[in-house]
Amino acid sequence: MSAPPSPDPVSPYILLGMTATTGIVDAVSLLALGHVFTANMTGNVVFLGFALAGAPGFSIPRLSMALIAFLLGAAAGGRLATHMSSRPAPYWTSRAFCTDGLLLISAALASLTLRSPGERNSIPLFGVIGVTALAMGFRNATTRRLGVPDLTTTVLTLTITGLAADSFLAGGTNPRWQRRIASVLLMFSGAAVGSLMVKRSVVEALGVCGIASVAYAFAVLAWFPRLRGCDSGCVPTASESSKI
């Protein structure tokens, strides 16, 4: 007996896996690249404010590099989704996740040239920050266009807010509480594992994230037959998936 079709354009399990790797990327960028986030732009904006106010330990050039590269990655990811808007979401999503993975693998290779974690501003350091932020911008644009509820893979503020605001304590019905809690726990676990991996090797941490993203790209294609189990009208295209 075949599995019932899923209403989600991409398996929630795949997006939860991406959430865990985001935790690793955040650990690498914050602990090894010098007080900068390459996935969490809210943190970067706050850090940039600290840097402009003269707080020690924060670098305007590094933070600016992360923000600019993230914006470029997001623009490229949005462009890909728009260009393939007539195709079912799994087609362009698999390409986007594969691109994300290849960029992270490139960042891992670039980190081989780093002399020491958190070294002062240098071309290799800016290269790793830039390529990693580019990948995460691409990822954010993709998950934003997919619009799967509570699975942005990078930001948990609204997810945690939903857990409380939609709970029975607030008179709600606790919708999607399982994926919300799973997102928080996986981001936490990814950050913890990433901090341990950074002690051994930045190359290893970023390489694992890149390989995982490529694997998720193939998993998206494997998920597509479940979508095809329903009638053709329920398989979202790129433009439709953003409305889910």
KAQUI-V410193 format. One record per residue. N is the residue number from 1. BURIAL is 1 if it has 24 or more other ideal C-beta (glycine too) atoms within 12 Angstrom, else 0. Layout:
N_BURIAL ; N_BURIAL
This chain:
1_0 ; 2_0 ; 3_0 ; 4_0 ; 5_0 ; 6_1 ; 7_0 ; 8_1 ; 9_1 ; 10_1 ; 11_1 ; 12_1 ; 13_1 ; 14_1 ; 15_1 ; 16_1 ; 17_1 ; 18_1 ; 19_1 ; 20_1 ; 21_1 ; 22_1 ; 23_1 ; 24_1 ; 25_1 ; 26_1 ; 27_1 ; 28_1 ; 29_1 ; 30_1 ; 31_1 ; 32_1 ; 33_1 ; 34_1 ; 35_1 ; 36_1 ; 37_1 ; 38_1 ; 39_1 ; 40_1 ; 41_1 ; 42_0 ; 43_1 ; 44_1 ; 45_0 ; 46_0 ; 47_1 ; 48_1 ; 49_0 ; 50_0 ; 51_1 ; 52_0 ; 53_0 ; 54_0 ; 55_0 ; 56_0 ; 57_0 ; 58_1 ; 59_1 ; 60_0 ; 61_0 ; 62_1 ; 63_1 ; 64_1 ; 65_1 ; 66_1 ; 67_1 ; 68_1 ; 69_1 ; 70_1 ; 71_1 ; 72_1 ; 73_1 ; 74_1 ; 75_0 ; 76_1 ; 77_1 ; 78_1 ; 79_0 ; 80_1 ; 81_1 ; 82_0 ; 83_0 ; 84_1 ; 85_0 ; 86_0 ; 87_1 ; 88_1 ; 89_1 ; 90_1 ; 91_1 ; 92_1 ; 93_1 ; 94_1 ; 95_1 ; 96_1 ; 97_1 ; 98_1 ; 99_1 ; 100_1 ; 101_1 ; 102_1 ; 103_1 ; 104_1 ; 105_1 ; 106_1 ; 107_1 ; 108_1 ; 109_0 ; 110_1 ; 111_1 ; 112_0 ; 113_0 ; 114_1 ; 115_0 ; 116_0 ; 117_1 ; 118_1 ; 119_0 ; 120_0 ; 121_0 ; 122_0 ; 123_0 ; 124_1 ; 125_1 ; 126_1 ; 127_1 ; 128_1 ; 129_1 ; 130_1 ; 131_1 ; 132_1 ; 133_1 ; 134_1 ; 135_1 ; 136_1 ; 137_1 ; 138_1 ; 139_1 ; 140_1 ; 141_1 ; 142_1 ; 143_1 ; 144_1 ; 145_1 ; 146_1 ; 147_1 ; 148_1 ; 149_1 ; 150_1 ; 151_1 ; 152_1 ; 153_1 ; 154_1 ; 155_1 ; 156_1 ; 157_0 ; 158_0 ; 159_1 ; 160_0 ; 161_0 ; 162_1 ; 163_1 ; 164_0 ; 165_0 ; 166_0 ; 167_0 ; 168_0 ; 169_0 ; 170_0 ; 171_0 ; 172_0 ; 173_0 ; 174_0 ; 175_0 ; 176_0 ; 177_0 ; 178_0 ; 179_1 ; 180_1 ; 181_0 ; 182_1 ; 183_1 ; 184_1 ; 185_0 ; 186_1 ; 187_1 ; 188_0 ; 189_0 ; 190_1 ; 191_1 ; 192_0 ; 193_1 ; 194_1 ; 195_1 ; 196_0 ; 197_1 ; 198_1 ; 199_0 ; 200_0 ; 201_0 ; 202_1 ; 203_1 ; 204_1 ; 205_1 ; 206_1 ; 207_1 ; 208_1 ; 209_1 ; 210_1 ; 211_1 ; 212_1 ; 213_1 ; 214_1 ; 215_1 ; 216_1 ; 217_1 ; 218_0 ; 219_1 ; 220_1 ; 221_1 ; 222_0 ; 223_1 ; 224_1 ; 225_0 ; 226_1 ; 227_1 ; 228_0 ; 229_0 ; 230_0 ; 231_0 ; 232_0 ; 233_0 ; 234_0 ; 235_1 ; 236_1 ; 237_1 ; 238_1 ; 239_0 ; 240_0 ; 241_1 ; 242_1 ; 243_0 ; 244_1
